[in-house]
Amino acid sequence: MDEVFLEETGGYIFALLLISIVLFFYLRGKSRTSKKNVKKIEEAKNLGLFEPVSLHPFVNENICIGSGACIEACPEKDILAIVNGRATTVNASRCVGHGACFHACPVQAIALYIGTEKRGVDLPHVSQEFETNVPMLFIAGELGGMGLIKNAVEQGKQAVIYLNKKLKKDHKAQFDVIVVGSGPAGISATLKSAEYGLKYKTLEQDTIGGTVYSFPRSKIVMTSPMDLPLLGKVKLVETNKDELITIWSDVISKNNIKIDENEKVESIVKEGEIFKVTTDKGDYTSFSVILAIGRRGSPRKLGVLGENKKKVFYRLLEPEHIDNQKILVVGGGDSAIESAILLAHGSNTVHLSYRAEAFSRIKPKNLENINSYSQSGKLQLLLSTNVVEIKDESVVLNRGGNSEDLFEIENDLVYIFAGGELPVKFLEKAGVRITKKFGEAILSHK
Ligand SMILES: Cc1cc2nc3c(=O)[nH]c(=O)nc-3n(C[C@H](O)[C@H](O)[C@H](O)COP(=O)(O)OP(=O)(O)OC[C@H]3O[C@@H](n4cnc5c(N)ncnc54)[C@H](O)[C@@H]3O)c2cc1C
């Protein structure tokens, strides 16, 4: 009897020991992951990536069970992580608002918010029909607060359906509608306008495709099936930039749709019942306007002689294809530094001009990299310099803002990263009412 008892007790003790060991390693693993993630949060805070700039997940800690389903579902990297058994945001500023985390959470602990207590986000007032407080001025796409390609396409189309109902047939303007921007929202609005036979004009400061055009070629683009005017259902879930741009370009060319690229809208003023739209190339009048300009704004220009030359760019796509060129990069922020470094390969000659005497408020890694590239002669730093004139085969700069102290460098390409003008000012000038949102749920289970 005693032997059986001892044997049974021994078995229990062994099982208990085994469970304790497994539990110990499991908890230790969790605690290590937590520590790693706390470190990632600290890094994100240092790099200014922690505070969200637009839509982002908000995790209700009282409900979250730490399943990690949200992290697995998120198509972008390191937006969410588990700390102390609960999901939390890490690089919230990189969230593009897929909402996959919201749908994946098994206990409905996630909502999608815009703005936080600390950082408010400016949002224009728009009705359910996408009309602003200025009658016949519409906003479609990400500018209205909701990101994603599919939403932008849908909103562009809906805005035209609504404005078409309110259109006066005998107005005196040149156009029924002017669409500003040709990202997913602007393309969709343009296609719908053409389908209705409206007199339309679409103005794009850059190239067709909007934000999608500037995605890296290798990026996987997540989307949902969407209904594109003049084409029908596009059944895509996982795709890439090239495929999307090809679909849009094909439907645009097959239907003889005209989009005016490289024409920036500078102001929109309502005169009576007609809008006067002023661009960097001319003036137009229209009975209605759709703003589909996204939230990324317009690149700030230097305002120097020769800046309108074809060799001047405000974003860098595919630096690996640029070789054997004399390049000037202008700016002192992370984008300028990262671009200069990406271009400093092969037989390129790269100069980086920055008006201040030292870089400040940039990622520590970028500072380290730029210093090491400069010391090893891979690129030339031109600190305390300003561009004065861009010529066909050279650029003239001055030192320390001194108009007497000029010098000239040979040049084939210029990349300018002087920050951006946010759409808010543009909207205010057009009379659109804007409110700051300090943490408001855009998508929640309540
Ligand atoms: C890194 C990153 C990854 C993303 N990944 C995805 C993803 O996988 N899936 C997804 O669905 N969404 C993704 N998004 C979000 C998606 O790109 C945007 O929600 C979508 O492009 C918004 O479309 P839009 O037409 O409203 O604006 P945009 O695409 O931003 O287009 C606005 C257009 O307006 C033009 N414009 C601006 N001002 C003027 C002016 N004054 N005059 C003339 N033209 C002007 C701009 O040049 C631009 O072409 C991602 C975004 C980023 C930044």
The ligand as an SDF file (V2000), in Angstrom:
LIG
                    3D

 53 58  0  0  0  0  0  0  0  0999 V2000
    3.9250   53.2540  -46.7730 C   0  0  0  0  0  0  0  0  0  0  0  0
    2.4520   53.1120  -47.0940 C   0  0  0  0  0  0  0  0  0  0  0  0
    1.9250   51.8590  -47.3050 C   0  0  0  0  0  0  0  0  0  0  0  0
    0.5730   51.7110  -47.6160 C   0  0  0  0  0  0  0  0  0  0  0  0
    0.0730   50.4630  -47.8880 N   0  0  0  0  0  0  0  0  0  0  0  0
   -1.2260   50.3200  -48.2450 C   0  0  0  0  0  0  0  0  0  0  0  0
   -1.7580   49.0480  -48.5870 C   0  0  0  0  0  0  0  0  0  0  0  0
   -1.0540   48.0190  -48.6000 O   0  0  0  0  0  0  0  0  0  0  0  0
   -3.0700   48.9670  -48.8990 N   0  0  0  0  0  0  0  0  0  0  0  0
   -3.8910   50.0760  -48.9100 C   0  0  0  0  0  0  0  0  0  0  0  0
   -5.0780   49.9190  -49.2070 O   0  0  0  0  0  0  0  0  0  0  0  0
   -3.4120   51.2910  -48.6030 N   0  0  0  0  0  0  0  0  0  0  0  0
   -2.1090   51.4560  -48.2660 C   0  0  0  0  0  0  0  0  0  0  0  0
   -1.6170   52.6870  -47.9610 N   0  0  0  0  0  0  0  0  0  0  0  0
   -2.5640   53.8400  -47.9480 C   0  0  0  0  0  0  0  0  0  0  0  0
   -2.9160   54.3120  -49.3660 C   0  0  0  0  0  0  0  0  0  0  0  0
   -1.7520   54.5250  -50.1060 O   0  0  0  0  0  0  0  0  0  0  0  0
   -3.7060   55.6040  -49.2620 C   0  0  0  0  0  0  0  0  0  0  0  0
   -4.7870   55.4560  -48.3540 O   0  0  0  0  0  0  0  0  0  0  0  0
   -4.2980   55.9860  -50.6300 C   0  0  0  0  0  0  0  0  0  0  0  0
   -3.2730   56.1390  -51.5800 O   0  0  0  0  0  0  0  0  0  0  0  0
   -5.0890   57.2800  -50.4980 C   0  0  0  0  0  0  0  0  0  0  0  0
   -5.5310   57.6490  -51.7710 O   0  0  0  0  0  0  0  0  0  0  0  0
   -5.9390   59.1460  -52.1080 P   0  0  0  0  0  0  0  0  0  0  0  0
   -6.3400   59.1460  -53.5420 O   0  0  0  0  0  0  0  0  0  0  0  0
   -6.8810   59.6630  -51.1100 O   0  0  0  0  0  0  0  0  0  0  0  0
   -4.5910   60.0060  -51.8920 O   0  0  0  0  0  0  0  0  0  0  0  0
   -3.1240   59.8210  -52.4930 P   0  0  0  0  0  0  0  0  0  0  0  0
   -2.8810   58.4500  -52.9720 O   0  0  0  0  0  0  0  0  0  0  0  0
   -2.2230   60.3780  -51.4590 O   0  0  0  0  0  0  0  0  0  0  0  0
   -3.1290   60.7740  -53.7790 O   0  0  0  0  0  0  0  0  0  0  0  0
   -3.2330   62.1700  -53.6680 C   0  0  0  0  0  0  0  0  0  0  0  0
   -2.7470   62.8040  -54.9700 C   0  0  0  0  0  0  0  0  0  0  0  0
   -3.0320   64.1880  -54.9510 O   0  0  0  0  0  0  0  0  0  0  0  0
   -1.9370   64.8940  -55.5190 C   0  0  0  0  0  0  0  0  0  0  0  0
   -1.9670   66.2600  -55.0190 N   0  0  0  0  0  0  0  0  0  0  0  0
   -1.7810   66.6780  -53.7440 C   0  0  0  0  0  0  0  0  0  0  0  0
   -1.8670   68.0170  -53.6620 N   0  0  0  0  0  0  0  0  0  0  0  0
   -2.1200   68.4620  -54.9370 C   0  0  0  0  0  0  0  0  0  0  0  0
   -2.3060   69.7530  -55.5010 C   0  0  0  0  0  0  0  0  0  0  0  0
   -2.2880   70.8470  -54.7570 N   0  0  0  0  0  0  0  0  0  0  0  0
   -2.5290   69.8270  -56.8280 N   0  0  0  0  0  0  0  0  0  0  0  0
   -2.5600   68.7150  -57.6110 C   0  0  0  0  0  0  0  0  0  0  0  0
   -2.3970   67.4700  -57.1140 N   0  0  0  0  0  0  0  0  0  0  0  0
   -2.1830   67.3490  -55.7950 C   0  0  0  0  0  0  0  0  0  0  0  0
   -0.7240   64.1170  -55.0430 C   0  0  0  0  0  0  0  0  0  0  0  0
    0.4110   64.3530  -55.8590 O   0  0  0  0  0  0  0  0  0  0  0  0
   -1.2260   62.6790  -55.1600 C   0  0  0  0  0  0  0  0  0  0  0  0
   -0.9440   62.1320  -56.4330 O   0  0  0  0  0  0  0  0  0  0  0  0
   -0.2810   52.8670  -47.6670 C   0  0  0  0  0  0  0  0  0  0  0  0
    0.2650   54.1460  -47.4470 C   0  0  0  0  0  0  0  0  0  0  0  0
    1.6180   54.2780  -47.1740 C   0  0  0  0  0  0  0  0  0  0  0  0
    2.1990   55.6600  -46.9440 C   0  0  0  0  0  0  0  0  0  0  0  0
  1  2  1  0
  2  3  1  0
  2 52  2  0
  3  4  2  0
  4  5  1  0
  4 50  1  0
  5  6  2  0
  6  7  1  0
  6 13  1  0
  7  8  2  0
  7  9  1  0
  9 10  1  0
 10 11  2  0
 10 12  1  0
 12 13  2  0
 13 14  1  0
 14 15  1  0
 14 50  1  0
 15 16  1  0
 16 17  1  0
 16 18  1  0
 18 19  1  0
 18 20  1  0
 20 21  1  0
 20 22  1  0
 22 23  1  0
 23 24  1  0
 24 25  2  0
 24 26  1  0
 24 27  1  0
 27 28  1  0
 28 29  2  0
 28 30  1  0
 28 31  1  0
 31 32  1  0
 32 33  1  0
 33 34  1  0
 33 48  1  0
 34 35  1  0
 35 36  1  0
 35 46  1  0
 36 37  1  0
 36 45  1  0
 37 38  2  0
 38 39  1  0
 39 40  1  0
 39 45  2  0
 40 41  1  0
 40 42  2  0
 42 43  1  0
 43 44  2  0
 44 45  1  0
 46 47  1  0
 46 48  1  0
 48 49  1  0
 50 51  2  0
 51 52  1  0
 52 53  1  0
M  END
$$$$
